[in-house]
Amino acid sequence: MMAKFAYYCLVIPISYLPLRILYLFTDFFYLLLITIIPYRKKVIEENIERSFPNVSKNERAKIKRQFYRHFCDLLAEGIKNLTISKGSLSKRFLVKNPEVMYQLYNQKKSVVLVSGHYNNWEWLITAQNFLFPHKAMGIGMPMTSKFWDKKINERRMRFGMNVIHSKNFKEEIEKNLHHPIAVLTLGDQSPGDSSKSYWMDFLHQKTAIAFGTELMAHQFDFAVVYFATRKIKRGYYEMELFLITENASSTEWGEITEAHTHLLEKEIIKNPAYWIWSHKRWKRELPSDIEKLRNEQKSKFEQRFTK
């Protein structure tokens, strides 16, 4: 009952406010974050320090403040995302080189569209189906609250996006293979199992990377496109597309994962404030015999996919 009241009587009415008004609320929240209620301060500081060991303390503090500012902008933009019009969204979220996707579509190639939790991914989820010719699909984990999960995904899907559950994404993809699709994945989630992760150097440390994007690409022989989302100014973003491969089956074990992770790393190093530093990204322990694990993973992969 409280969830319904909050959604219909508070969140939705607030989302109809102009974005500049929503920013006033989150500007105040930003002041609280840097003074009274420093959200996940320890996690953020540890993540930044581990990722930028050669940066001064003052510079790391600057990254933290800039992250809090961006995080508050995302809150305003996330609320606005629930009711933003197609026209407004198409002006605020642009694609620098959409021809990458159009060329693949003309070749009747389906695509895995991959990046990370960098800049505004929620606006892309909502806009993807009208930005590109491919039928848009997105893979996500359900929220704890079934009510909020249903309502948020309803709003995300109002322009044609199809949000599918991570547990049954294969079946849903197979149902839609009669026309080119673009499956959106965010590859920087912390994996659930260290032994099933792809371990590599990322931001100066050994990191467990979810391998699902690469497995999906090989299973269906999709093209893989990385997207970099950049903030042009407050409330305006532009994404640039990078073709990793037209045919996943032509790549070797780990090649796709290494490629999209390094591209994300490059964006983070260039503008670190726009990544979600409050996420407990490095909570998985490095396996004791990493080389043995990698050899086993590679062997299983090649047995499954090498023709």
N, C-alpha and C positions, 0 to 999 in steps of 0.2 A: 504493500500500500504506500509506504514512504517513497519507494523508488518511483512509482507512478506519479505521485504528487510532485516529486522533485523534477521529473522529466517534463511533464505537461505544464506545470505551473511556474517552474523556475527556469530550467535549462532552455527549453524551446523558446519561450518568450524572450529571454535574454539574447538568444542567438539571432533574433531578428533585428537587434540593434546594429547600427553601422559599426564597421570594424574599428573606426577611429575612437568610438565610445568604449568598445570592449578593451581597446588598448589602454584607456585611462584606468580601468579596473585592474588590469594586469600590471600596469606601471606601479600602482600602489602595492600590489602583491610582491613585485620585485624588490621594493624597498624593505618589505618585511623579511624577504629571503636573505638579504645581505646584512640584516641587522638583528632581528628578533628570532625568526624561525628559519635557520639555515638548513633547508631541505637536503637530507642525505650528504651533509657536508663532508663527513669522513670518507664515504665512498668516492665522492667526486674528487677530493684532494688526493686520495691514494691512486685513483685511476690516472689522473693527470701527471702525478709525479712519476709513476711507473712508465708512462708512455712518453714523457719528455724529461728523461733523467739529466740531460745536459742544459736544461733551461733554468734560469734563475728563479728563486722563490717569488720575487715580485712579478715575474712574467707568468708564472703558474697561477698566482692570485688573480692576475688580469684575465687569464683564460676562464677561471672559475666565475668571475663577475660577468664576463661576456656570455658565458653559458647560461647563467641564471636569467640574464636579460632575454636571450633567445628562447629559453624554456618558457618564460612568461608569454612571449609572443605566440609560441605554439599553443598555449592554453587558450588564448583569445581566438586564434585561427581554427583550433579544433572545435570550439563552441560554434563559431561562425560556419564551419563546414556542415553543420546539421541542416542549415537552411539556405546556404549561399546559392544564388541562381547560377544556371549554366553560363549565362552571359558574363557575369562578374568573374566566375572561376576561370573562364577561357581568357579573360584579360589579365588575370593575376598569376596564372600558371601557364607559361609558354614553353614550347619545344624549339630548341635552336636548330636542330637538323632532323626533322620528322621523316625525311626521305629515306633514312636508314630502315625504318619500319615499313614504309610503303614499298620499297624494293623487295623486302622479304615477303611481304603480302602478295606482291605480283608473282613471286616465285612459288606461292602457295605454301610458304614455310611458316610453321608455328614457332613461337618464340618464348623463351624464358627471359623475363625482364627482371634483372637483379640489381640490387644496391644494398644500402643499409639504412639504419635509423639516423639519417643525416638530413638536416633541413626539414622541409614539410612534406612527409610522405603521405599524410592523411589526405591532402588535397589531390595528390596523384591517384590514390585509390578511388576517390570519387570521380575524377575527371578522365581516367584512363580510357574509358570506352568511347569517348568522343574525341580524344586526342589522336588516336590511331585507328586504322581500318580493322585491325584484328579484334575479335570478340575478347573482351577483357575478363580475366579470372584472377582472383587473388586468394592465396592460401594463408589462413590464420588460425590461431588457437582461440577457442571460445573463452569468453570472460567468465568469471566466477558467477556473476549474476546472470541468470537466463534472461531476465527482463531487459537489462542493459545490453546484453549481447544481441538480442533480437532487434532492439530499437536502433542501436548504433549501426548495425549491419544493414538494416532497412534504409537508413539515410545514406550510407556509403553506396548502396546499390541502385539509387533512384535514377541514375543516368545510364544504367546498363551493366555496370560491374556485377560479376557473380562471385561473391565471397564463399569459398568452400573450406570445409574443415580439413585440417592437416591429416587426420586419421583416414579419410576416405577420398583424398584428392585424386588418386589414380582412377577410381571409378568415374568420378566427375569429369576428368580430362578425357577419358576414353569415350564418354557420351558425346563429346563436342568436337571430335577429331574430323568430322565431315567438312569443317571449314577452318581456316587458320585462326588460331587463338594466341593470345599473349598472356602468359601466367606470371603474375607479379610475385616476387619473393624478396624478402629482406634477409640477406645472408649473414648478418652480424648478431643473430640471436645466440645466446649461450646454449650450447647443445646439452641435451639431457644425459648423455652417456659419453664419458671420456674415451672409452674404448672404440666407439663408433664415430668419433670425430676425426677430422683431418687436422693434424697438428702442424703448425707452421709459424714462422716469425711474423709478428704483426705488432707494430708500434713498440719495438724494442723488447719484445718478450714472446716466449713460446705461448701460443694461443690455440685453443680448441675451436675449430671452425665447423659449423654445421655442413654436412656433406650432401644434404638433400637436394640442393639446386643442381649439383653435378649429376647425381643419380637420376633425377627426373629428366634432365636434358639427354642423357644417354639412353634411358629407357624408351623415350619417344623420338629420339634423334631430332630434337628441336635445335633451332638456332639459339644462341645466347647473346643477349645484349645487356651491357652494363649502362646504367644511367646515373649521371652526376647532377644533382639538384643544387643550384646555387642561388643565393639570395641576391636579387638585384637591388632592392630597397625594402623597407618594411612593408610586408604584405604582398610582395611581388617576387616571383621565382621564375627561373628558367632552367630547364633540364637539357643536358647534352647527352647524346647517345653514342656508345662505343661498341662496335661489333666485335665480340670475342671470337665467335665462330659461327659459320653458317650451318655446319653439320657437326653436332657433338660427337658423333661416332668416329670422326676423324681425329679426335684428340686423345691424349694419353691420360692415365690416372693422375688426378690432381691438377691437371693443366687448367681446367676451367675455374676451379676453386682458387688456385694461386692467382689467376688473372683478375677475377672480380674483387678479391680481397686486397690485392695490391693497388687496384684503382681506387677503392674506398680509402685505403691508407693514405694515398697521395692527396685526396681531397681533405682528409682530416688534418694532415700535416700543414697544408696550405691555409686552412681556416678552421682551427680546432674547436672554436666556440660552438659550432653548429652540429656537433655529434652529441649523442645522449650519454654524458659522462656519469649520470646518476644510476645507470644500469650496472648491476654486478656482473660485469663482463668476464672477469677472470676468476670465477669461483671453482672451476674444474681443475683438479690436480693433474700435473703431468704424469703419465704412466711411467712406471719404473724402468721398463725396457721399451723405449719409444721406437727404436730401430726395428725390433722384432715385430712390434705392432704394425708399423708402416709396411713392412714386407708382407705380413699376413693380409692386410687390407688391400694392398696392390695385387696380390695373387688372386684373391677372391674377385676383385673387380675385373681383372683380365679374363678369368675363367667365365665370368658372366657376359662380358661385352665384346671380347675380342673375337672377331669373325674368322 
